[in-house]
């Protein structure tokens, strides 16, 4: 089941975007469009993809003008073809034109993320590996972008720095530098300070780091920038004693090969930091002024 965005998050983020785009109103529409003009607009796909952001699109319209009616013709997570009508909007022409750009910006980006994620998920089909995102998100838009990943069939990594311990190379360098204690002892001591419900993950970039990290009873080991042969060796060495995550230089061309090494998780920063917004358009049909 797709976990929905909270209404409060949608209102806050979309409200800020609308204020940014029209801080004192839309003077173009106010100047050129009659006050009582009404319109119907259709959100149309210019290319195939996976839909995400329907409620965000509708909220941009409703927050601009509560009298606007939006009907979502396609559910989030659904695949669509070029030419598909994704949503229909009716109401004040001025209001629809004012909300148009913000509404499109969100739904185009979110659908782009969902579409790219779906391609990665399809590429690992037949393996047990799950595709997850990273914290490489647009500041302020993490909830939207992470939701879009779920729409594409992917999964979310920790949402924020507050959710789980993920010790990376710089953390380990600070942890062990100038200390005589071993990496295992340092990690065990750190683990002992945490609640039992807190997930503990450690990144390694060499095979010889795996055993000392495993000895600390961590939950997940992240194999960073390993070759395919090194990934296979790492999976065999860990042998189910922890979850195995692969990260670094993950592309569509090689993600299937990475999955077939036996890793449990593949984190892909490109899902949110290197996507292309999908080409969706809002086609407006003005009705005669009464």
C-alpha positions in Angstrom: 0.0 0.0 0.0 1.3 3.5 -1.0 1.8 5.6 2.1 0.3 9.0 1.4 1.8 12.5 1.9 0.4 14.2 5.0 -2.1 17.0 4.2 -0.1 19.4 6.5 3.1 18.8 4.6 1.4 19.4 1.3 -0.2 22.6 2.5 3.0 24.0 3.9 5.3 23.2 0.9 2.7 24.1 -1.8 1.7 27.3 0.1 5.3 28.5 0.2 5.8 27.8 -3.5 2.6 29.7 -4.4 3.7 32.7 -2.3 7.1 32.6 -3.9 5.6 32.6 -7.4 2.9 35.2 -6.9 3.7 37.2 -3.7 1.3 40.1 -4.7 -0.9 38.1 -7.1 -0.7 37.3 -10.8 -0.7 40.8 -12.5 -0.6 39.2 -16.0 -3.8 37.3 -15.5 -5.4 40.2 -13.6 -4.6 42.5 -16.5 -5.5 40.3 -19.4 -8.2 37.8 -18.2 -11.7 39.0 -17.4 -12.6 38.6 -13.7 -15.6 36.4 -14.4 -14.0 34.2 -17.1 -14.1 30.5 -16.3 -12.1 27.7 -17.8 -11.6 23.9 -17.9 -8.1 22.6 -18.1 -6.7 19.1 -18.7 -3.4 17.9 -17.4 -2.1 15.9 -20.4 1.0 13.6 -20.7 3.3 14.5 -23.6 5.3 11.3 -23.0 4.8 8.0 -21.2 5.7 7.6 -17.5 4.5 6.9 -14.0 2.2 9.4 -12.2 3.1 11.0 -8.9 1.9 14.2 -7.2 -1.8 14.2 -8.0 -2.8 15.6 -4.6 0.0 18.1 -4.7 -1.2 19.3 -8.1 -4.8 19.6 -6.8 -3.7 21.4 -3.7 -1.9 24.0 -5.8 -5.2 24.7 -7.4 -7.3 24.7 -4.3 -4.9 26.8 -2.2 -4.9 29.4 -4.9 -8.7 29.3 -5.1 -11.0 27.1 -3.0 -13.7 27.2 -5.7 -11.5 25.4 -8.2 -12.6 21.8 -8.8 -9.9 19.2 -9.6 -10.6 15.6 -10.7 -7.7 13.2 -10.8 -8.1 10.8 -13.7 -5.1 8.6 -12.9 -3.9 7.4 -9.5 -0.4 8.0 -8.1 1.8 5.0 -9.1 -0.1 4.3 -12.3 1.7 3.9 -15.6 0.4 6.1 -18.4 1.0 6.6 -22.1 1.5 9.7 -24.2 -1.7 11.6 -24.6 -3.3 10.4 -21.4 -5.5 12.9 -19.5 -4.1 12.8 -16.0 -6.4 15.4 -14.3 -9.2 17.8 -15.2 -9.5 21.3 -13.5 -12.5 23.7 -13.7 -13.0 27.1 -12.2 -11.9 30.7 -12.5 -9.6 31.2 -15.4 -7.5 33.7 -13.5 -7.0 31.3 -10.6 -6.1 28.3 -12.8 -3.5 30.4 -14.7 -2.0 31.7 -11.5 -1.6 28.2 -10.1 -0.6 26.5 -13.3 3.2 26.8 -13.1 3.6 25.7 -9.5 1.2 22.8 -10.0 3.1 21.7 -13.1 6.5 22.1 -11.5 5.6 19.7 -8.7 3.8 17.1 -10.7 6.4 17.1 -13.5 9.3 16.6 -11.1 7.5 14.0 -9.0 6.4 12.0 -12.0 9.9 12.2 -13.4 11.2 10.7 -10.1 8.6 8.0 -10.1 9.3 7.1 -13.8 13.0 6.8 -13.2 12.5 4.8 -10.1 10.2 2.4 -11.9 13.0 1.8 -14.5 15.5 0.9 -11.7 13.0 -1.4 -10.1 12.3 -3.2 -13.4 16.0 -3.6 -13.9 16.4 -5.6 -10.7 13.3 -7.8 -11.3 13.9 -11.4 -10.4 16.3 -10.6 -7.6 15.6 -9.9 -4.0 17.3 -6.5 -4.0 15.2 -3.5 -3.2 15.9 0.0 -4.7 16.1 2.8 -2.2 16.7 6.5 -2.3 19.2 8.7 -0.4 19.2 12.0 1.4 20.4 13.7 -1.9 17.1 15.5 -2.2 16.1 19.1 -3.0 16.1 21.1 0.2 12.5 21.5 1.4 11.1 18.9 -1.1 12.3 15.7 0.6 8.9 14.5 1.5 7.5 15.0 -2.0 10.6 13.4 -3.7 10.6 10.4 -1.3 6.9 9.9 -1.9 7.6 9.9 -5.7 10.2 7.2 -5.2 7.5 5.0 -3.5 5.1 5.8 -6.4 7.7 4.3 -8.7 7.9 1.1 -6.7 11.1 2.0 -4.8 11.7 2.2 -1.0 13.0 5.0 1.3 16.2 5.0 3.2 16.3 6.9 6.5 14.3 10.1 6.1 16.7 12.3 8.1 19.8 12.3 10.3 17.5 11.7 13.3 16.2 8.4 12.2 19.1 6.0 12.2 22.8 5.7 12.7 24.7 5.5 9.4 28.4 5.7 10.1 30.3 6.7 6.9 34.0 7.0 6.2 34.4 10.5 7.8 32.6 9.4 10.9 34.9 6.4 11.2 38.0 8.5 10.6 37.0 10.8 13.5 35.9 7.9 15.7 39.2 6.0 15.4 41.8 8.8 14.8 44.2 9.1 17.7 42.6 6.2 19.7 44.2 2.9 20.5 40.9 1.1 20.7 39.9 -1.0 17.7 37.1 -0.2 15.3 35.1 -3.0 16.7 35.4 -1.8 20.3 34.6 1.8 19.2 31.5 0.7 17.4 30.4 -1.6 20.2 30.7 1.3 22.7 28.7 3.6 20.4 26.0 0.9 19.9 25.6 0.5 23.7 24.5 4.1 24.0 21.5 3.6 21.6 18.0 2.4 22.2 17.5 -1.1 21.0 15.1 0.1 18.3 17.7 2.3 16.6 19.1 0.8 13.4 22.9 0.9 13.1 24.5 0.9 9.7 28.2 1.2 8.8 29.8 2.0 5.5 33.0 0.2 4.4 35.1 0.7 1.3 37.5 -2.2 1.7 36.9 -6.0 2.2 39.2 -6.1 5.2 36.9 -3.7 7.1 33.9 -6.1 7.0 34.9 -8.5 9.8 35.7 -5.8 12.4 32.4 -4.1 11.6 30.5 -7.4 11.8 32.0 -8.1 15.1 30.3 -5.0 16.5 26.9 -6.6 15.7 25.7 -3.9 13.3 22.4 -4.2 11.4 23.5 -3.2 7.9 26.9 -3.0 6.2 27.1 -0.6 3.3 29.6 -1.7 0.6 30.6 1.6 -1.0 32.0 1.7 -4.6 32.8 -2.0 -4.6 33.4 -3.8 -7.9 31.0 -6.6 -8.9 33.6 -9.2 -7.8 34.1 -7.4 -4.5 30.4 -7.2 -3.9 30.1 -11.0 -4.4 33.0 -11.5 -2.0 31.4 -9.2 0.5 28.0 -10.9 0.4 29.7 -14.3 0.9 31.7 -13.0 3.8 28.8 -11.4 5.6 26.7 -14.5 5.0 23.5 -13.2 6.4 24.9 -11.8 9.6 23.8 -8.3 8.5 21.9 -6.7 5.7 24.1 -5.8 2.7 23.7 -2.5 1.0 25.5 -1.5 -2.2 26.1 2.2 -3.1 28.1 4.3 -5.5 28.2 4.6 -9.3 24.8 2.8 -9.6 23.4 3.3 -13.0 20.5 1.8 -15.0 23.1 -0.1 -17.1 24.7 -1.9 -14.2 22.1 -2.0 -11.4 20.9 -5.5 -12.6 24.4 -6.9 -12.3 24.7 -5.3 -8.9 21.5 -6.9 -7.7 22.6 -10.3 -9.0 25.6 -10.3 -6.6 23.2 -11.0 -3.8 23.0 -7.6 -2.0 19.8 -6.8 -0.2 19.6 -3.1 -0.8 20.8 -0.8 -3.6 20.8 2.9 -2.8 20.6 5.2 -5.8 21.2 9.0 -5.3 20.3 9.6 -8.9 16.6 8.9 -8.2 16.3 12.4 -6.7 19.4 14.4 -7.7 19.7 13.6 -11.4 16.2 13.2 -12.7 14.5 14.9 -15.7 11.1 16.3 -15.1 8.4 14.6 -17.1 6.8 16.5 -20.0 3.3 17.2 -18.8 1.2 20.1 -20.1 -1.9 21.9 -18.9 -4.3 22.5 -21.9 -6.8 25.3 -21.1 -10.2 25.7 -22.8 -11.7 29.0 -22.0 -15.5 29.1 -21.9 -17.3 32.2 -23.1 -17.8 35.0 -20.5 -21.3 35.2 -19.3 
